[in-house]
Structures are given as C-alpha cells and as structure tokens.
Amino acid sequence: MLNFVEISREFTAQFMLCVFIALTAPQSNLWPLFVFLVWVPFRNAFPTTTVHTTGTLSKVILSGDFSNIGGLLVDILVQFIGAILGGWVAFLVLDSSESAPEVASDEGSAFVVLAVVVAFWAILNTSLKGEGFDRNASAAFLWIGTVFAIQGVVPGAVGNISTDIGRVIAAKIKGSGADAGAVLSFDGVWVFIIAPLVGIIAAKCYGLLEAALEKIQCCDGAGKAAPSGGHPQAVSQHDGSGMPMVASPNFQGHQGGFQQQFHG
C-alpha cells in the first residue's frame, strides 16, 4: 500500500533541494555547506523520508530487500518529478540555469570520480551510528564533503541521480538565449546516471567482502580457541603401584573440571 504522506514529503524535499541549489550555487562556491546544513532539521523532522533516488536505491541494494519494487518505482518517479519541477521553477524565476550540472572535464575522469565518491558516501551513510541530531549532523557533514569534492569534475552536481538529471532536464526545458546551445546538449548526461549506480554496486561489493572477511576471521578464531564443554579427557595418574589410575571428570563438585594431581 502506498504511503501518500511519505510520497508528498519526498516530492517536496526534492523540489526544495533543487530550489536551494539554484539559489545558493551562483552566490558562493561553498554552496554545498549552506544547502546541506538545511537537511539537518529536515531529517530531524522527517527521519524516515528518503530525499533522492541515489539514497533510495542505496537503501534497497545494500540491504538486499527487493520486496516492494512497485513502491520503489513510485518513489523514484516522484523524486524525478519533484527535481524537474523544482529545477524548472528556480531557473525560470532566476532566469538562469547556470547551476545545472555539467561535465567540466573528460567524461571518463568524471565517471570514475563520481562513482568512487558515491561508493564512499554509500558505505559511510549506511554505517552511521547514533540517532537524532548526532546522526543527522554526521549525514550532513558527509554530504557537504562529498558534494564539494566532485565540483571540480562535475560542477553543479550532487551525486544524486534524480537531483542531477532532474535539473539537467529542467535546464533543457528552460533553455533560452545565448546559453541555448549548451543547455540543449546531451553530452555527458550518462555520467550522472551510470556513475552513481556503479558506486552503489561497488559499496555493495565492499559490504559483501567485509562480511566474508569477518566470517573467515571468526571461523579461524573459533578453530584456534580451546574447546569448551564436551566430554572430559581421561588423565592418567600413578599411585605408586605401577598401575595407572584414571582421574574422575568431577573435582570438588565442579562439573566439567578435572581432578588435579597430588604429589605427597
């Protein structure tokens, strides 16, 4: 059953995220700091709401829970619609789409950088501890650092599939004037889709590898550890008569212990 409250929150969050980026990016190169600090109180107010498609896919793929594909598709559709409309309204009001994502360097380099950064984000975001403000602040700091890191190769991008592609589409819809040729160009758009997907898959592989290593280490440690419980071993003793005596497995009422040798 669809949760229309969560769907409306996802739409609103994605819409406002694109608006905030469009408003802050032209003002300062530090726009990731100002944009993602806003999401600390947002996450505090709506802790279960997933804002963007990269986060939604990361949650599903890393957990391995594919039981609600229909709900997943609806979430992604709503997030894309929110991003397109949010970007389009902001570009229309500002009469500029300069904050739309683009590939500034070689597409191959941009792909590698974005995939690695998204993988790093997915691994840490999944492992964040705590709750409330502590976790929300950690998530915001993670977003600020990773988004700022990719600006050299994909300026305007945030690594979220819906947020980036939605604003690219919004810029193409709005495109006008001298910027029309650049805005209508589809060069490099694939990077904003494929790189985050590869990053999420890489994060999943990392999780599987880590789990396998922990299992090997656990089994190796268990194999080397001294056995506990089980059947006691017989201990031979001599009473001086030349015939060995077998020690009782019980000693002073303690089960599982062994009778100690006594030398008189």
VOFINU-935600 format. One line per field, with one value per residue (C-alpha): chain; residue in three letters; x, y negated, z negated. Coordinates in Angstrom, 2 decimals. Each point is the difference from the previous one (the first is absolute). Example, Ala and Ser with C-alpha at 12.3 -4.5 7.8 and 13.67 -1.06 7.14 Angstrom:
BEGIN
mol A / A
type ALA / SER
x 12.30 / 1.37
y 4.50 / -3.44
z -7.80 / 0.66
//
This chain:
BEGIN
mol A / A / A / A / A / A / A / A / A / A / A / A / A / A / A / A / A / A / A / A / A / A / A / A / A / A / A / A / A / A / A / A / A / A / A / A / A / A / A / A / A / A / A / A / A / A / A / A / A / A / A / A / A / A / A / A / A / A / A / A / A / A / A / A / A / A / A / A / A / A / A / A / A / A / A / A / A / A / A / A / A / A / A / A / A / A / A / A / A / A / A / A / A / A / A / A / A / A / A / A / A / A / A / A / A / A / A / A / A / A / A / A / A / A / A / A / A / A / A / A / A / A / A / A / A / A / A / A / A / A / A / A / A / A / A / A / A / A / A / A / A / A / A / A / A / A / A / A / A / A / A / A / A / A / A / A / A / A / A / A / A / A / A / A / A / A / A / A / A / A / A / A / A / A / A / A / A / A / A / A / A / A / A / A / A / A / A / A / A / A / A / A / A / A / A / A / A / A / A / A / A / A / A / A / A / A / A / A / A / A / A / A / A / A / A / A / A / A / A / A / A / A / A / A / A / A / A / A / A / A / A / A / A / A / A / A / A / A / A / A / A / A / A / A / A / A / A / A / A / A / A / A / A / A / A / A / A / A / A / A / A / A / A / A
type MET / LEU / ASN / PHE / VAL / GLU / ILE / SER / ARG / GLU / PHE / THR / ALA / GLN / PHE / MET / LEU / CYS / VAL / PHE / ILE / ALA / LEU / THR / ALA / PRO / GLN / SER / ASN / LEU / TRP / PRO / LEU / PHE / VAL / PHE / LEU / VAL / TRP / VAL / PRO / PHE / ARG / ASN / ALA / PHE / PRO / THR / THR / THR / VAL / HIS / THR / THR / GLY / THR / LEU / SER / LYS / VAL / ILE / LEU / SER / GLY / ASP / PHE / SER / ASN / ILE / GLY / GLY / LEU / LEU / VAL / ASP / ILE / LEU / VAL / GLN / PHE / ILE / GLY / ALA / ILE / LEU / GLY / GLY / TRP / VAL / ALA / PHE / LEU / VAL / LEU / ASP / SER / SER / GLU / SER / ALA / PRO / GLU / VAL / ALA / SER / ASP / GLU / GLY / SER / ALA / PHE / VAL / VAL / LEU / ALA / VAL / VAL / VAL / ALA / PHE / TRP / ALA / ILE / LEU / ASN / THR / SER / LEU / LYS / GLY / GLU / GLY / PHE / ASP / ARG / ASN / ALA / SER / ALA / ALA / PHE / LEU / TRP / ILE / GLY / THR / VAL / PHE / ALA / ILE / GLN / GLY / VAL / VAL / PRO / GLY / ALA / VAL / GLY / ASN / ILE / SER / THR / ASP / ILE / GLY / ARG / VAL / ILE / ALA / ALA / LYS / ILE / LYS / GLY / SER / GLY / ALA / ASP / ALA / GLY / ALA / VAL / LEU / SER / PHE / ASP / GLY / VAL / TRP / VAL / PHE / ILE / ILE / ALA / PRO / LEU / VAL / GLY / ILE / ILE / ALA / ALA / LYS / CYS / TYR / GLY / LEU / LEU / GLU / ALA / ALA / LEU / GLU / LYS / ILE / GLN / CYS / CYS / ASP / GLY / ALA / GLY / LYS / ALA / ALA / PRO / SER / GLY / GLY / HIS / PRO / GLN / ALA / VAL / SER / GLN / HIS / ASP / GLY / SER / GLY / MET / PRO / MET / VAL / ALA / SER / PRO / ASN / PHE / GLN / GLY / HIS / GLN / GLY / GLY / PHE / GLN / GLN / GLN / PHE / HIS / GLY
x 0.00 / 1.35 / 0.87 / -1.26 / 1.38 / 3.54 / -0.48 / -1.03 / 3.01 / 2.37 / -1.43 / 0.25 / 3.51 / 1.29 / -1.77 / 1.48 / 3.46 / 0.16 / -1.27 / 2.61 / 2.82 / -1.14 / -0.17 / 3.31 / 2.34 / 0.38 / 0.82 / 2.88 / 2.20 / -0.83 / -3.63 / 0.14 / 0.60 / -3.05 / -2.29 / 0.62 / -0.03 / -3.69 / -0.52 / 1.02 / -3.33 / -1.82 / 1.29 / -0.82 / -3.60 / -0.41 / 2.55 / -1.57 / -0.24 / 2.50 / 0.68 / 1.58 / 0.33 / 3.62 / -0.97 / -3.07 / 1.95 / 2.85 / -2.40 / -1.58 / 3.15 / 2.21 / -2.72 / -0.93 / -3.70 / -1.79 / -3.40 / -1.69 / 1.05 / -3.26 / 0.55 / 3.60 / -1.04 / -2.61 / 2.59 / 2.44 / -2.69 / -1.11 / 3.59 / 0.67 / -3.18 / 0.88 / 3.53 / -1.13 / -2.68 / 2.21 / 2.85 / -2.27 / -1.77 / 3.31 / 1.62 / -3.10 / -0.08 / 3.73 / -0.03 / 3.18 / 0.88 / 3.69 / -0.18 / -1.12 / 2.45 / 2.55 / 3.14 / 2.93 / 2.77 / 0.43 / -3.11 / 2.05 / 1.70 / -3.32 / -1.53 / 2.80 / 0.01 / -3.78 / -0.23 / 2.75 / -1.47 / -3.51 / 1.37 / 1.79 / -3.18 / -2.15 / 2.38 / 0.17 / -3.64 / -1.11 / 2.32 / -0.87 / -0.63 / -2.12 / -3.35 / -1.60 / 2.28 / 3.24 / -0.89 / -1.58 / 3.04 / 2.30 / -2.10 / 0.10 / 3.79 / 0.37 / -2.14 / 1.86 / 3.40 / -0.90 / -1.96 / 2.77 / 2.57 / -1.66 / -0.44 / 3.29 / -1.10 / -3.82 / -0.84 / -3.55 / -0.45 / -0.72 / 0.28 / -3.76 / -1.48 / -3.38 / 1.39 / 2.63 / -2.02 / -3.10 / 1.89 / 1.60 / -3.46 / -1.31 / 2.85 / -0.79 / -3.66 / 0.86 / 2.94 / 0.01 / 2.21 / 3.75 / 0.11 / -2.45 / 2.66 / 1.72 / -3.22 / -1.42 / 3.15 / -0.36 / 3.75 / 1.07 / -3.50 / 0.57 / 2.66 / -2.65 / -1.94 / 2.58 / 2.68 / -2.28 / -1.36 / 3.54 / 0.91 / -2.92 / 0.89 / 3.63 / -1.19 / -2.06 / 3.06 / 2.03 / -2.64 / 0.01 / 3.81 / 0.08 / -2.60 / 2.00 / 3.20 / -1.77 / -1.36 / 3.46 / 1.52 / -2.76 / 0.36 / 3.78 / -0.19 / -2.50 / 2.21 / 3.01 / -1.91 / 0.13 / -3.12 / -2.48 / -2.41 / -0.25 / 1.31 / 2.87 / 3.20 / 1.36 / 3.14 / 2.31 / 1.53 / 2.18 / -0.55 / 3.43 / -1.19 / 1.03 / -3.63 / -1.41 / -3.19 / -2.54 / -0.93 / -3.67 / -1.44 / -1.53 / 2.07 / -1.45 / -3.49 / 0.94 / -1.31 / 2.15 / 3.20 / 2.88 / 1.49 / 3.38 / 3.04 / 1.16 / 3.64 / 0.45
y 0.00 / -3.42 / -2.43 / -3.27 / -2.03 / 1.24 / -0.47 / -3.64 / -0.57 / 1.52 / -2.23 / -3.12 / 0.82 / 0.57 / -3.13 / -2.20 / 1.55 / -1.04 / -3.47 / -0.44 / 1.10 / -2.42 / -2.87 / 0.60 / 1.36 / -3.33 / -1.81 / 2.07 / 2.98 / 1.13 / 0.63 / 3.70 / -1.17 / -2.25 / 2.36 / 3.16 / -1.65 / -0.59 / 3.77 / 0.42 / -1.39 / 1.62 / 3.45 / -0.74 / -0.81 / 2.86 / 2.71 / 2.70 / -2.07 / 0.80 / -3.17 / 1.22 / 2.98 / 0.81 / 0.34 / 2.08 / 2.40 / 0.18 / 0.98 / 2.76 / 1.41 / -0.02 / 1.59 / 2.49 / -0.61 / 0.05 / 0.94 / -3.27 / -0.75 / -1.82 / -2.39 / -0.50 / -1.00 / -2.42 / -1.60 / -0.45 / -1.47 / -2.48 / -1.02 / -0.64 / -2.05 / -2.07 / -0.63 / -0.99 / -2.37 / -1.44 / -0.63 / -1.43 / -2.42 / -1.19 / -0.47 / -1.81 / -2.39 / -0.67 / -0.12 / 2.06 / 3.69 / -0.46 / 2.26 / 3.01 / 2.92 / 0.42 / 2.00 / -2.41 / 2.43 / 3.30 / 2.15 / 3.03 / -1.90 / -1.45 / 3.49 / 1.47 / -2.88 / -0.03 / 3.79 / 0.14 / -2.88 / 1.47 / 3.39 / -1.67 / -1.86 / 3.15 / 2.00 / -2.66 / -1.07 / 3.59 / 0.36 / -3.25 / 0.55 / -1.84 / -1.67 / -3.41 / -2.99 / 2.00 / 2.20 / -2.83 / -2.22 / 2.83 / 0.57 / -3.74 / -0.18 / 3.05 / -1.63 / -3.32 / 1.65 / 2.35 / -2.59 / -2.57 / 2.60 / 0.65 / -3.65 / -0.05 / 2.65 / -0.31 / -3.56 / -0.39 / 3.74 / 1.56 / 3.69 / 0.61 / 1.45 / -1.70 / -3.36 / -0.18 / 1.40 / -1.94 / -3.29 / 0.92 / 0.61 / -3.19 / -1.97 / 1.46 / -0.95 / -3.50 / -0.48 / -3.30 / -2.78 / 0.34 / 3.05 / 1.99 / 2.03 / 1.08 / 0.67 / 2.20 / 2.09 / 3.55 / 0.61 / 1.63 / 0.49 / 3.76 / -0.65 / -1.25 / 3.26 / 2.75 / -1.24 / -0.06 / 3.46 / 1.37 / -1.68 / 1.66 / 3.40 / -0.51 / -0.80 / 3.21 / 2.00 / -1.61 / 1.03 / 3.60 / 0.12 / -1.38 / 2.54 / 2.84 / -1.16 / -0.22 / 3.52 / 1.35 / -1.74 / 1.27 / 3.60 / -0.19 / -1.28 / 2.67 / 2.72 / -1.14 / -0.53 / 2.69 / 2.17 / -0.74 / 2.58 / 3.35 / 3.25 / -0.20 / 1.79 / 2.74 / -0.92 / 2.77 / -0.06 / 2.44 / 1.03 / 1.51 / 3.54 / -0.05 / -0.07 / -3.25 / -1.48 / -1.89 / -3.34 / -0.77 / -2.76 / -1.61 / -1.73 / -1.49 / -0.11 / -2.09 / 1.61 / -0.03 / -0.44 / 2.43 / 1.54 / -1.54 / 2.16 / 0.08 / 0.64 / 1.00
z 0.00 / 0.95 / -2.76 / 1.45 / -2.90 / 0.66 / 3.75 / -0.49 / -2.26 / 2.55 / 2.72 / -2.16 / -1.18 / 3.53 / 1.29 / -2.74 / 0.30 / 3.66 / -0.88 / -2.75 / 2.32 / 2.72 / -2.52 / -1.78 / 2.70 / 1.89 / -3.25 / -1.34 / 0.74 / -3.53 / 0.92 / -1.04 / -3.58 / -0.09 / 1.93 / -2.00 / -3.40 / 0.71 / 0.05 / -3.65 / -1.26 / 2.93 / -0.95 / -3.62 / 0.98 / 2.50 / -0.88 / 2.20 / 3.19 / 2.76 / 1.93 / 3.24 / 2.33 / -0.83 / -3.66 / 0.85 / 2.22 / -2.51 / -2.78 / 2.11 / 1.61 / -3.10 / -2.15 / 2.74 / -0.63 / 3.38 / -1.41 / 0.99 / 3.57 / 0.71 / -2.89 / 1.09 / 3.51 / -1.34 / -2.30 / 2.88 / 2.26 / -2.67 / -0.71 / 3.69 / 0.39 / -3.08 / 1.29 / 3.50 / -1.27 / -2.73 / 2.41 / 2.68 / -2.37 / -1.46 / 3.43 / 1.20 / -2.97 / 0.13 / 3.81 / -0.05 / 0.01 / -0.73 / -3.06 / 2.07 / -0.16 / 2.75 / 0.73 / -0.13 / 0.93 / 1.80 / -0.36 / -1.00 / -2.82 / -1.14 / -0.03 / -2.14 / -2.50 / -0.40 / -0.35 / -2.64 / -2.02 / 0.10 / -1.10 / -2.91 / -0.93 / 0.18 / -2.21 / -2.70 / 0.19 / -0.57 / -3.00 / -1.80 / -3.69 / -2.53 / 0.52 / 0.02 / 0.35 / -0.18 / 2.95 / 2.00 / -0.50 / 1.07 / 3.13 / 0.80 / -0.43 / 2.23 / 2.70 / -0.26 / 0.38 / 2.83 / 2.02 / -0.35 / 1.12 / 3.39 / 1.03 / 1.89 / 2.51 / -0.08 / -1.14 / -1.26 / -0.57 / -3.37 / 0.89 / -0.30 / 3.16 / -0.29 / -1.16 / 2.74 / 2.91 / -1.06 / 0.12 / 3.33 / 1.47 / -1.62 / 1.57 / 3.41 / -0.39 / -1.10 / 2.41 / 1.79 / 1.32 / 0.45 / -2.28 / 2.14 / 1.82 / -3.19 / -1.86 / 2.76 / 0.24 / -1.34 / -0.20 / -3.25 / -1.43 / -0.25 / -2.67 / -2.44 / 0.34 / 0.42 / -2.42 / -3.10 / 0.89 / 0.32 / -3.30 / -1.80 / 1.47 / -1.07 / -3.52 / 0.01 / 1.11 / -2.77 / -2.54 / 1.28 / -0.11 / -3.53 / -1.14 / 1.57 / -1.70 / -3.36 / 0.48 / 0.85 / -2.99 / -2.29 / 1.20 / -0.20 / -3.56 / -1.00 / 1.42 / -2.01 / -3.25 / -2.68 / 0.00 / -2.77 / -1.42 / 1.75 / -1.38 / -2.50 / 0.85 / -2.16 / -1.94 / -1.01 / -3.46 / -1.93 / -3.60 / -0.30 / 0.68 / 3.64 / 1.22 / 1.32 / -1.48 / 2.11 / -1.57 / -0.56 / 2.22 / -3.10 / -2.63 / -3.19 / 1.50 / 3.07 / 3.17 / 3.08 / -2.05 / -0.41 / -3.14 / -0.66 / -0.68 / -3.57 / -0.79 / -3.64
//
